[in-house]
Amino acid sequence: MSLSVTSSIVSDATNTKNTAASSSTNSVADAQDRFLKLLVTQMQNQDPLNPMDNAQVTTQMAQIQTVSGIEKLNQTLQSLSASYAATQTMQSASMIGHSVLTDGNLLTLKGGAAVAGIDLSAAADQVEVDVYDQYGTLVNTNKLGGRDVGSFAFQWDGKDDKGNALPDGNYSFTVKAAKGSDKVDATALAVGLVNSVRLTSTGSLLNVQGLGEVDMAKVRQIF
Protein backbone atom coordinates (compact mmCIF):
# COMPACT_ATOMS: atom_id res chain seq x y z
CA MET A 1 0.00 0.00 0.00
CA SER A 2 1.46 3.40 -0.97
CA LEU A 3 1.68 6.61 1.02
CA SER A 4 0.93 8.71 -2.07
CA VAL A 5 -2.67 9.10 -0.89
CA THR A 6 -1.41 11.46 1.79
CA SER A 7 -0.37 13.95 -0.89
CA SER A 8 -4.03 14.65 -1.59
CA ILE A 9 -4.60 15.14 2.14
CA VAL A 10 -1.79 17.72 2.25
CA SER A 11 -3.23 19.40 -0.85
CA ASP A 12 -6.68 19.53 0.71
CA ALA A 13 -5.31 21.16 3.82
CA THR A 14 -3.31 23.70 1.82
CA ASN A 15 -6.38 24.76 -0.14
CA THR A 16 -8.12 25.79 3.06
CA LYS A 17 -5.68 28.63 3.87
CA ASN A 18 -8.00 31.37 2.62
CA THR A 19 -11.00 30.32 4.72
CA ALA A 20 -11.98 31.67 8.12
CA ALA A 21 -9.46 31.05 10.89
CA SER A 22 -11.61 28.63 12.86
CA SER A 23 -12.54 26.59 9.78
CA SER A 24 -8.92 26.57 8.72
CA THR A 25 -7.75 25.25 12.07
CA ASN A 26 -10.33 22.47 12.00
CA SER A 27 -9.36 21.51 8.44
CA VAL A 28 -5.69 21.18 9.35
CA ALA A 29 -6.53 19.17 12.48
CA ASP A 30 -8.75 16.86 10.41
CA ALA A 31 -6.01 16.44 7.81
CA GLN A 32 -3.47 15.56 10.49
CA ASP A 33 -5.87 13.05 12.05
CA ARG A 34 -6.59 11.44 8.66
CA PHE A 35 -2.88 11.28 7.90
CA LEU A 36 -2.00 9.57 11.17
CA LYS A 37 -4.85 7.06 10.81
CA LEU A 38 -3.78 6.29 7.25
CA LEU A 39 -0.15 5.91 8.30
CA VAL A 40 -1.00 3.50 11.12
CA THR A 41 -3.26 1.48 8.82
CA GLN A 42 -0.56 1.22 6.17
CA MET A 43 2.06 0.19 8.70
CA GLN A 44 -0.24 -2.50 10.06
CA ASN A 45 -0.92 -3.86 6.56
CA GLN A 46 2.47 -3.38 4.93
CA ASP A 47 4.21 -6.23 3.14
CA PRO A 48 6.93 -7.58 5.47
CA LEU A 49 9.07 -8.32 2.42
CA ASN A 50 8.66 -4.81 1.07
CA PRO A 51 8.32 -2.46 4.06
CA MET A 52 7.69 1.24 3.71
CA ASP A 53 10.67 3.50 3.07
CA ASN A 54 11.54 5.48 6.21
CA ALA A 55 12.61 8.46 4.14
CA GLN A 56 9.20 8.55 2.43
CA VAL A 57 7.39 8.43 5.76
CA THR A 58 9.57 11.23 7.13
CA THR A 59 8.91 13.39 4.06
CA GLN A 60 5.15 12.92 4.32
CA MET A 61 5.19 13.82 8.02
CA ALA A 62 7.28 16.91 7.30
CA GLN A 63 4.73 17.99 4.66
CA ILE A 64 1.79 17.74 7.03
CA GLN A 65 3.72 19.71 9.67
CA THR A 66 4.54 22.38 7.07
CA VAL A 67 0.84 22.80 6.25
CA SER A 68 0.08 23.17 9.95
CA GLY A 69 2.83 25.77 10.31
CA ILE A 70 1.56 27.77 7.35
CA GLU A 71 -1.97 27.86 8.78
CA LYS A 72 -0.69 29.03 12.18
CA LEU A 73 1.38 31.73 10.46
CA ASN A 74 -1.68 32.90 8.52
CA GLN A 75 -3.68 33.13 11.74
CA THR A 76 -0.91 35.15 13.38
CA LEU A 77 -0.75 37.56 10.42
CA GLN A 78 -4.53 37.99 10.46
CA SER A 79 -4.38 38.80 14.16
CA LEU A 80 -1.57 41.32 13.64
CA SER A 81 -3.46 42.91 10.74
CA ALA A 82 -6.61 43.31 12.85
CA SER A 83 -4.57 44.80 15.69
CA TYR A 84 -2.87 47.26 13.31
CA ALA A 85 -6.21 48.31 11.82
CA ALA A 86 -7.63 48.97 15.30
CA THR A 87 -4.56 51.02 16.27
CA GLN A 88 -4.72 53.05 13.06
CA THR A 89 -8.42 53.75 13.66
CA MET A 90 -7.69 55.14 17.13
CA GLN A 91 -4.79 57.24 15.83
CA SER A 92 -6.76 58.68 12.94
CA ALA A 93 -9.74 59.57 15.17
CA SER A 94 -7.43 61.50 17.51
CA MET A 95 -6.33 63.67 14.54
CA ILE A 96 -9.74 65.32 14.17
CA GLY A 97 -9.35 69.03 14.91
CA HIS A 98 -5.61 68.98 14.16
CA SER A 99 -3.85 70.36 11.09
CA VAL A 100 -1.77 68.07 8.90
CA LEU A 101 0.93 68.58 6.30
CA THR A 102 0.46 66.47 3.18
CA ASP A 103 0.88 66.54 -0.60
CA GLY A 104 -1.00 69.48 -2.12
CA ASN A 105 -0.59 73.03 -3.43
CA LEU A 106 -3.24 74.83 -1.36
CA LEU A 107 -2.40 78.08 0.47
CA THR A 108 -5.13 79.28 2.82
CA LEU A 109 -4.68 82.96 3.63
CA LYS A 110 -6.18 84.10 6.92
CA GLY A 111 -5.36 87.25 8.86
CA GLY A 112 -2.44 88.10 6.62
CA ALA A 113 -0.66 84.75 6.94
CA ALA A 114 -0.59 81.45 5.07
CA VAL A 115 1.55 78.42 5.76
CA ALA A 116 2.54 75.56 3.46
CA GLY A 117 5.52 73.29 2.90
CA ILE A 118 7.98 71.94 0.37
CA ASP A 119 9.82 68.64 0.11
CA LEU A 120 13.16 68.66 -1.76
CA SER A 121 14.70 65.50 -3.21
CA ALA A 122 18.16 67.07 -2.80
CA ALA A 123 19.74 70.21 -1.38
CA ALA A 124 19.04 73.33 -3.46
CA ASP A 125 20.65 76.76 -3.55
CA GLN A 126 17.59 78.31 -5.23
CA VAL A 127 13.99 77.73 -4.16
CA GLU A 128 11.18 79.84 -5.58
CA VAL A 129 7.45 79.82 -4.78
CA ASP A 130 4.88 81.31 -7.16
CA VAL A 131 1.46 82.11 -5.64
CA TYR A 132 -1.74 82.23 -7.72
CA ASP A 133 -5.21 83.53 -6.91
CA GLN A 134 -8.46 81.64 -7.52
CA TYR A 135 -8.48 82.78 -11.15
CA GLY A 136 -4.99 81.38 -11.84
CA THR A 137 -3.34 84.81 -11.91
CA LEU A 138 0.21 85.03 -10.56
CA VAL A 139 0.11 87.41 -7.58
CA ASN A 140 3.40 86.83 -5.79
CA THR A 141 6.85 85.34 -6.36
CA ASN A 142 8.73 84.48 -3.20
CA LYS A 143 12.43 83.55 -3.34
CA LEU A 144 13.32 81.40 -0.36
CA GLY A 145 17.03 81.01 -1.08
CA GLY A 146 18.95 77.79 -0.39
CA ARG A 147 17.44 74.85 1.49
CA ASP A 148 18.61 71.42 2.63
CA VAL A 149 17.20 68.13 1.36
CA GLY A 150 13.90 67.07 2.94
CA SER A 151 10.71 68.83 4.07
CA PHE A 152 10.34 72.32 5.47
CA ALA A 153 7.55 74.84 6.04
CA PHE A 154 7.33 78.40 4.74
CA GLN A 155 5.00 81.33 5.40
CA TRP A 156 3.49 83.82 2.98
CA ASP A 157 2.46 87.24 4.30
CA GLY A 158 -0.52 87.54 1.95
CA LYS A 159 0.90 90.41 -0.08
CA ASP A 160 1.32 90.65 -3.84
CA ASP A 161 4.54 91.65 -5.60
CA LYS A 162 3.64 95.33 -5.16
CA GLY A 163 3.21 95.01 -1.42
CA ASN A 164 -0.57 95.18 -1.44
CA ALA A 165 -2.42 93.03 1.10
CA LEU A 166 -4.63 90.46 -0.60
CA PRO A 167 -8.01 89.29 0.73
CA ASP A 168 -8.29 86.14 2.84
CA GLY A 169 -9.16 82.99 0.97
CA ASN A 170 -7.69 80.05 -0.87
CA TYR A 171 -4.68 80.43 -3.12
CA SER A 172 -2.45 77.90 -4.86
CA PHE A 173 1.30 77.73 -5.37
CA THR A 174 3.98 76.06 -7.46
CA VAL A 175 7.61 75.38 -6.56
CA LYS A 176 10.84 75.60 -8.56
CA ALA A 177 14.16 74.50 -7.12
CA ALA A 178 17.68 74.17 -8.51
CA LYS A 179 21.26 73.60 -7.51
CA GLY A 180 23.41 75.60 -9.86
CA SER A 181 22.09 74.84 -13.33
CA ASP A 182 20.58 71.49 -12.28
CA LYS A 183 16.89 71.18 -11.48
CA VAL A 184 15.94 69.73 -8.10
CA ASP A 185 12.67 67.82 -7.77
CA ALA A 186 10.35 69.62 -5.36
CA THR A 187 6.95 68.51 -4.01
CA ALA A 188 4.39 71.06 -2.85
CA LEU A 189 2.93 70.35 0.59
CA ALA A 190 -0.31 71.84 1.91
CA VAL A 191 -1.59 72.37 5.43
CA GLY A 192 -5.22 71.56 6.19
CA LEU A 193 -7.53 70.95 9.14
CA VAL A 194 -8.84 67.42 9.70
CA ASN A 195 -12.64 67.61 9.95
CA SER A 196 -13.51 63.92 10.07
CA VAL A 197 -12.27 60.40 9.39
CA ARG A 198 -13.71 57.73 7.11
CA LEU A 199 -12.81 54.12 7.75
CA THR A 200 -12.37 51.81 4.76
CA SER A 201 -11.35 48.19 4.27
CA THR A 202 -7.84 49.34 3.36
CA GLY A 203 -7.31 51.94 6.08
CA SER A 204 -8.36 55.40 7.25
CA LEU A 205 -9.08 58.40 5.04
CA LEU A 206 -8.88 61.86 6.57
CA ASN A 207 -11.32 64.52 5.39
CA VAL A 208 -8.99 67.54 5.25
CA GLN A 209 -10.46 70.99 4.79
CA GLY A 210 -9.66 72.30 1.31
CA LEU A 211 -7.86 69.09 0.29
CA GLY A 212 -10.60 66.47 0.37
CA GLU A 213 -9.88 62.90 1.48
CA VAL A 214 -6.27 62.14 2.30
CA ASP A 215 -4.78 58.72 3.00
CA MET A 216 -3.40 58.70 6.52
CA ALA A 217 -0.18 57.16 5.20
CA LYS A 218 0.47 60.35 3.19
CA VAL A 219 0.47 62.66 6.21
CA ARG A 220 3.95 64.20 6.60
CA GLN A 221 3.38 66.11 9.84
CA ILE A 222 0.67 66.77 12.44
CA PHE A 223 0.23 70.12 14.20
Secondary structure, DSSP 8 states (H G I E B T S, - for coil): --STHHHHHHHHHHTTTTS-HHHHHHHHHHHHHHHHHHHHHHHHT--TTS---HHHHHHHHHHHHHHHHHHHHHHHHHHHHHHHHHHHHHHHHTTTT-EEEEE--EEEEBTTBEEEEEEESS-EEEEEEEEE-TTS-EEEEEEEEEE-SEEEEEEE-SB-TTS-B--SEEEEEEEEEEETTEE--EEEEEEEEEEEEEEETTEEEEEETTTEEEEGGG--EE-
